[in-house]
Amino acid sequence: MAAKRKPPTLQQKKEEVNKKGLIWSVSIVAGLIVLFTLAIIFK
């Protein structure tokens, strides 16, 4: 009975980390795009 171990918690943690990383990267890219467009407009 003890030999049947499944680690679903590790997979969920990895998915949460990936989601947070994706959100951070998307927000950084969006911020850079906004900054560049503002710099081009006010140039």
CORVENJO-V164845 format. One record per residue. N is the residue number from 0. RES is the residue in one letter. SS is DSSP state (A for helix, B for strand, O for the rest). BURIAL is + if it has 16 or more other ideal C-beta (glycine too) atoms within 10 Angstrom, else -. Layout:
N RES SS BURIAL
N RES SS BURIAL
//
This chain:
0 M O -
1 A O -
2 A O -
3 K O -
4 R O -
5 K O -
6 P O -
7 P A -
8 T A -
9 L A -
10 Q A -
11 Q A -
12 K A -
13 K A -
14 E A -
15 E A -
16 V A -
17 N A -
18 K A -
19 K A -
20 G A -
21 L A -
22 I A -
23 W A -
24 S A -
25 V A -
26 S A -
27 I A -
28 V A -
29 A A -
30 G A -
31 L A -
32 I A -
33 V A -
34 L A -
35 F A -
36 T A -
37 L A -
38 A A -
39 I A -
40 I A -
41 F O -
42 K O -
//
